[in-house]
Amino acid sequence: MSDDDADGVRAERNQLFAKRLDRNKVWSLDEPAVREILFDPMALRLLDAIRRAPDPIPHAALFDAEIAPPTEVTTRLQRLESIGMIRFDRAAGVSGFTAVDRIIAVYCGDSPESKAHYDRYRKMVTAFNQSLPVIPVDHEEDNLYTDRVHLFTDEERDRVEEAIHRVLREICRVEDKPTAGGPDEPRRTPMRLSIRKSEVAVDGPLLAPVFLFRESMVDSSKKILDSMVDRLTPRQFEVATLLVEGATRAAIASELDVSENTIKSTIRAIYKKLGVASKAEFIRSMTG
């Protein structure tokens, strides 16, 4: 197959994936120009700034962001525009760059070369995210959600302790449930909960979310993309997709070459963000 034929097959495949995922465009990890972007944190930081902007962002504003020297910013904007990840919108009231999609979907094949590129990208993202300084945010009075006595049965208390990230919703569920007050009513034990939200502020830009998918993941990927845009990290996207495909924690850990405890923590974070308490509830929300 000639290079032109291969490009045609790739373009047709990407168009099909874009339609199935309901994306404006899909890219492939086997394209050198795409890898050049994905392996360049500076280019991804520019892409992140553009996709987060509510309106087209002018060239000069990207210079002011101090992501890189102006000449390097211009070079990377040209690369992003040349492969269609961004476009310059001249029709709007304020001319500037806009992202083609809020989430960049990139097809990753199953060849050893593709897997090597995939691993390299993941390591780069992990190293970048871990390098960002974190600044604790001072507690404010409105961060105190509850500080009073609630009555739980033993079963309800265990559920709250196992899923503390959704304790507020659980409290509402318990308090809204009518009690019979008869001899069959389960014993309730007083339990005082003081729940305060604590946040952190990241001092620095984030990498644009890039969702790497395989052909076997396309159908479940669409549901995940539709439901979780801007809510999950790239790693969480990937773990969520594998969960929908039916993979166990052990299988996901093996697939991603991380510990099972790491996957367990990732799954807890996914459930927390989506407001679900179990794998069954998560699967229902993704496939129902």
Protein Blocks (a to p, Z undefined) as FASTA:
>chain_A
ZZklmmmmmmmmmmmmmmmnopabdcdfklmklmmmmmmmklmmmmmmmmmpmbdcdfkl
mmmnomacfklmmmmmmmmmmnopaccdfkbmbgcdddfbfbdcddddfbfklmmmmmmm
mmmmmmmmmmpccddddddfklpmbdcdddddfklmmmmmmmmmlmmmmmmmmmmpccek
iaklccdddddddddddddddedddddddddddfklmmmmmmmmmmmgokacfklmmmmm
mmmnopafklmmmmnopafklmmmmmmmmmmmnopabfklmmmmmmZZ
